[in-house]
Amino acid sequence: MKDFSNKYIMTFSVVMVVSVAILLSLTALLLQPRQAKNVEVEKKMNILSSINVISTKTDAVEMYDKYIRESYVINTDGKHVEGVDPFTVSLRAEQKKPLEEQYLPVFIAVPDSGDTLHIFPLEGKGLWGPIWGYVSLKSDMSTIAGVTFDHKGETPGLGAEINTTEFESQFVDKALFRNGSFVSVMVVKGGSQPGSMSEVDGISGGTITSKGLEAMVYDGIIKYEKYLSQNRK
């Protein structure tokens, strides 16, 4: 009787484990399209935010189609790479490749002002995990038109401030080149120099995140240096 009871318990446990595993697998499979759509919408919202176009989950796709006129992939020589969808390129995966093999997405936008803006994605590392963002440049391929930054787990009130309007707005009209040389933008602890075209104020108490973001902008944009030089007006 005791053996029968043990066998019953074991059989019941196995059946329950298998049933739950199947149920979870089916649920994950059914949710994949919705999750993929959410990722797509969020990415389009971030790209639009870099050109100062505010969208919602409801209208992001429509707004993206309105303002983003073209997109493509280039290499570090500034040459187009055919057959690769720029929207699906993962910078985190690309960074594991040799530099000359990396795919570099470019998005071209025309906002209501009529200006043609080039948008470049960024990926870096903060204090507690990944940080990322987009930088849009004016037609001179040096002056920043707008940025958007985000993070996975930076400290609230400190490093997490990188995705606030107050911090992001400092980058507008900063210049990535000085006298023809790439200088990027420095995030300065204690405050930038008044009138500086290549400095912004760092985040108080968020030094590591600030420096991580500074490195992300520099390392991300310098890969496009040849492309920027070839297309500069």
VENFEN-V272664 format. One record per residue. N is the residue number from 1. RES is the residue in one small letter. PSI is psi as a letter, one per 30 degrees, with the letter a starting at -180 (* if undefined). Layout:
n={N;N}
res={RES;RES}
psi={PSI;PSI}
This chain:
n={1;2;3;4;5;6;7;8;9;10;11;12;13;14;15;16;17;18;19;20;21;22;23;24;25;26;27;28;29;30;31;32;33;34;35;36;37;38;39;40;41;42;43;44;45;46;47;48;49;50;51;52;53;54;55;56;57;58;59;60;61;62;63;64;65;66;67;68;69;70;71;72;73;74;75;76;77;78;79;80;81;82;83;84;85;86;87;88;89;90;91;92;93;94;95;96;97;98;99;100;101;102;103;104;105;106;107;108;109;110;111;112;113;114;115;116;117;118;119;120;121;122;123;124;125;126;127;128;129;130;131;132;133;134;135;136;137;138;139;140;141;142;143;144;145;146;147;148;149;150;151;152;153;154;155;156;157;158;159;160;161;162;163;164;165;166;167;168;169;170;171;172;173;174;175;176;177;178;179;180;181;182;183;184;185;186;187;188;189;190;191;192;193;194;195;196;197;198;199;200;201;202;203;204;205;206;207;208;209;210;211;212;213;214;215;216;217;218;219;220;221;222;223;224;225;226;227;228;229;230;231;232;233}
res={m;k;d;f;s;n;k;y;i;m;t;f;s;v;v;m;v;v;s;v;a;i;l;l;s;l;t;a;l;l;l;q;p;r;q;a;k;n;v;e;v;e;k;k;m;n;i;l;s;s;i;n;v;i;s;t;k;t;d;a;v;e;m;y;d;k;y;i;r;e;s;y;v;i;n;t;d;g;k;h;v;e;g;v;d;p;f;t;v;s;l;r;a;e;q;k;k;p;l;e;e;q;y;l;p;v;f;i;a;v;p;d;s;g;d;t;l;h;i;f;p;l;e;g;k;g;l;w;g;p;i;w;g;y;v;s;l;k;s;d;m;s;t;i;a;g;v;t;f;d;h;k;g;e;t;p;g;l;g;a;e;i;n;t;t;e;f;e;s;q;f;v;d;k;a;l;f;r;n;g;s;f;v;s;v;m;v;v;k;g;g;s;q;p;g;s;m;s;e;v;d;g;i;s;g;g;t;i;t;s;k;g;l;e;a;m;v;y;d;g;i;i;k;y;e;k;y;l;s;q;n;r;k}
psi={e;e;e;e;e;e;e;e;e;e;e;e;e;e;e;e;e;e;e;e;e;e;e;e;e;e;e;e;e;e;f;e;e;e;e;e;e;e;e;e;e;e;e;e;e;e;e;e;e;f;g;h;j;k;l;l;f;e;g;e;e;e;e;e;f;e;f;j;f;l;k;l;k;l;a;f;f;g;k;k;j;l;g;k;j;f;f;f;k;j;e;e;e;e;f;f;l;k;e;f;f;k;k;j;k;k;k;k;k;j;a;f;f;f;l;j;k;k;k;k;l;l;k;a;k;a;e;f;a;k;l;l;a;k;k;k;k;l;f;f;g;e;k;k;e;l;l;k;l;l;l;e;h;l;k;k;f;c;f;f;f;f;g;l;e;e;e;e;f;f;f;k;g;l;k;f;k;k;h;f;k;k;f;a;k;k;j;k;k;f;k;l;k;k;g;k;f;g;k;l;k;l;k;k;g;h;e;e;e;e;e;e;e;e;e;e;e;e;e;e;e;f;f;g;e;e;e;e;e;f;g;k;*}
